[in-house]
Amino acid sequence: MKPDGTGLGLALALTKRTVQTHGGTLAIQSIPEAGTIVRLKLPTA
């Protein structure tokens, strides 16, 4: 069992691969003590 607040990173890796497969981009910007911004862009159909 892993400690609370830790992860394996699998969700992010799967998300990135899925977004890229569909021609999109995934960008993450982390700002200490402020938060994290996640930008997911997908092309229009």
URGIFEN-V834977 format. One line per field, one symbol per residue. phi: phi as a letter, one per 40 degrees, with the letter a starting at -180 (. if undefined). psi: psi as a letter, one per 40 degrees, with the letter a starting at -180 (. if undefined). burial: b if it has 24 or more other ideal C-beta (glycine too) atoms within 12 Angstrom, else e. A space follows every 50 residues. Layout:
phi->???
psi->???
burial->???
This chain:
phi->.ccdgbacgccccccdccccccgbbbbbbbbdgbhbbbbbbbccc
psi->hiiieiieeddddddddddddeeaihhhhhhhedahhhhhhiii.
burial->eeeeeeeeeeeeeeeeeeeeeeeeebeeeeeeeeeeeeeeeeeee
